[in-house]
Amino acid sequence: MKSSALKIASPKTLDVSLVTDTILKGDCIAMMQSIPDNSIDMIFADPPYNMQLGGDLHRPDNSHVDAVTDAWDQYESFEAYDRFTTAWLREARRILKKDGAIWVIGSYHNIFRVGTAMQDAGFWIQNDIIWRKANPMPNFRGTRFTNAHETLIWATKGKDSKATFHYEFLKEQNDGVQMRSDDWFIPICSGDERLTDSDDNKVHSTQKPEELLKRVMLSTSRPGDVILDPFFGSGTTGAVAKKLGRHFIGIEREDKYIKAATARIKLINPETGPEGFMPFAAKREKPRVSVLQVIEAGVLKVGERVTDKMGRFEAVICADGLLMQGDGPHKSIHKMGAEMMEAPSMNGWTFWHIERGGRRIVLDEFRETARKKLFADTHGQRSMLLPIKGKK
Ligand SMILES: C[S@@+](CC[C@H](N)C(=O)[O-])C[C@H]1O[C@@H](n2cnc3c(N)ncnc32)[C@H](O)[C@@H]1O
């Protein structure tokens, strides 16, 4: 696969079939202007967030937070961002087929402005979907709620468009229950899926998880469809399209992302069955399990000693599921951990450890064992027989 540098001398006359499964290098508005009316089946857009971060962010321990501070995310004002949004959406709507779908993802920084612009442009909103992040970045300063979701807007070209929607397939994937707009509980992109450079730095600050794109494509597109992504970045849309037997057209301005996306997509083998469907994990939030329930399940014992990973701090598990140091007050695993680290908040499940067989094992593993015991036959649903006690 090669990226193409298009000459856009003749607007709206580009033969789409010649540029499928390629990345067009350049500004998305100019590139879309070369594409004929009504020629694209689906658009997935992950535009700049316009986050307006005032400089670098640091954690309480002064380490640097990997936030989105890239030049491509900077706009001089909301008006400038709105002008840009209106312009790319106008082209996007023009090139979308009558019954095509558009998906736009964003955060609270931009999604309301984008949503308004979409309606003003004539798109008809079908749903907004909440992508709940299984592992969001904490609010390090402890001044606001943890920002744990992004919103996806799914819209059609107009009110009269006939949207593709694989209702039965989605229901089947969701244990026979209608898929909901808030069932999208997916971790942010990490591990092997995350593209990194030779120094182990992220190639792209906002690489989206493939699971998210899988759901988007499996719900509202068909095998063989052409899916255009005007903000291609690390090429997640292209990678998933190839896996699912769809075609893609990527547009991206920056060479380093085009290079990374090209290499990524080249390595992918299609994964779908003959109908272009593949099952996806309808991952729900795991049932909550409290320390008390872990004790009740016989996985932890009252009086057991917990320490942090290095063994610098220790406490004892009490019968009420809280921790105690010496004769001090009982505190939750989270509160006690936060106090030890002088942090505004802390996940006690990953902070505290228990020694077993000469090894310090993280508390979260005990919780997982208890969860399996407690919810063994309920497919991740809460057992009707076991009341949930406590909050975490
Ligand atoms: C939020 S990121 C998209 C990330 C992508 N979804 C992924 O999974 O990697 C937005 C991307 O749009 C690109 N971009 C921003 N403005 C653009 C424009 N006017 N034309 C083309 N690309 C643009 C940026 O370089 C950046 O890679």
Ligand as a Chemical Component Dictionary entry (heavy atoms), coordinates in Angstrom:
data_LIG
# 
_chem_comp.id                   LIG 
_chem_comp.type                 NON-POLYMER 
_chem_comp.pdbx_formal_charge   0 
_chem_comp.three_letter_code    LIG 
# 
loop_
_chem_comp_atom.comp_id 
_chem_comp_atom.atom_id 
_chem_comp_atom.alt_atom_id 
_chem_comp_atom.type_symbol 
_chem_comp_atom.charge 
_chem_comp_atom.model_Cartn_x 
_chem_comp_atom.model_Cartn_y 
_chem_comp_atom.model_Cartn_z 
_chem_comp_atom.pdbx_ordinal 
LIG C1  C1  C 0  -7.425 12.721 16.765 1  
LIG S1  S1  S 1  -6.224 12.264 15.614 2  
LIG C2  C2  C 0  -6.853 10.803 14.849 3  
LIG C3  C3  C 0  -6.301 9.537  15.449 4  
LIG C4  C4  C 0  -6.749 8.286  14.756 5  
LIG N1  N1  N 0  -8.171 8.059  14.870 6  
LIG C5  C5  C 0  -5.998 7.060  15.269 7  
LIG O1  O1  O 0  -6.623 6.093  15.749 8  
LIG O2  O2  O -1 -4.777 7.088  15.232 9  
LIG C6  C6  C 0  -6.425 13.497 14.399 10 
LIG C7  C7  C 0  -5.462 13.365 13.215 11 
LIG O3  O3  O 0  -5.880 14.277 12.191 12 
LIG C8  C8  C 0  -4.756 14.845 11.562 13 
LIG N2  N2  N 0  -5.224 16.150 11.042 14 
LIG C9  C9  C 0  -5.539 17.253 11.747 15 
LIG N3  N3  N 0  -6.006 18.220 10.931 16 
LIG C10 C10 C 0  -6.013 17.693 9.683  17 
LIG C11 C11 C 0  -6.396 18.177 8.400  18 
LIG N4  N4  N 0  -6.875 19.436 8.250  19 
LIG N5  N5  N 0  -6.284 17.370 7.333  20 
LIG C12 C12 C 0  -5.796 16.096 7.476  21 
LIG N6  N6  N 0  -5.402 15.577 8.648  22 
LIG C13 C13 C 0  -5.512 16.360 9.747  23 
LIG C14 C14 C 0  -3.708 14.951 12.671 24 
LIG O4  O4  O 0  -2.409 14.955 12.124 25 
LIG C15 C15 C 0  -4.009 13.708 13.520 26 
LIG O5  O5  O 0  -3.195 12.636 13.133 27 
# 
loop_
_chem_comp_bond.comp_id 
_chem_comp_bond.atom_id_1 
_chem_comp_bond.atom_id_2 
_chem_comp_bond.value_order 
_chem_comp_bond.pdbx_ordinal 
LIG C1  S1  SING 1  
LIG S1  C2  SING 2  
LIG S1  C6  SING 3  
LIG C2  C3  SING 4  
LIG C3  C4  SING 5  
LIG C4  N1  SING 6  
LIG C4  C5  SING 7  
LIG C5  O1  DOUB 8  
LIG C5  O2  SING 9  
LIG C6  C7  SING 10 
LIG C7  O3  SING 11 
LIG C7  C15 SING 12 
LIG O3  C8  SING 13 
LIG C8  N2  SING 14 
LIG C8  C14 SING 15 
LIG N2  C9  SING 16 
LIG N2  C13 SING 17 
LIG C9  N3  DOUB 18 
LIG N3  C10 SING 19 
LIG C10 C11 SING 20 
LIG C10 C13 DOUB 21 
LIG C11 N4  SING 22 
LIG C11 N5  DOUB 23 
LIG N5  C12 SING 24 
LIG C12 N6  DOUB 25 
LIG N6  C13 SING 26 
LIG C14 O4  SING 27 
LIG C14 C15 SING 28 
LIG C15 O5  SING 29 
# 
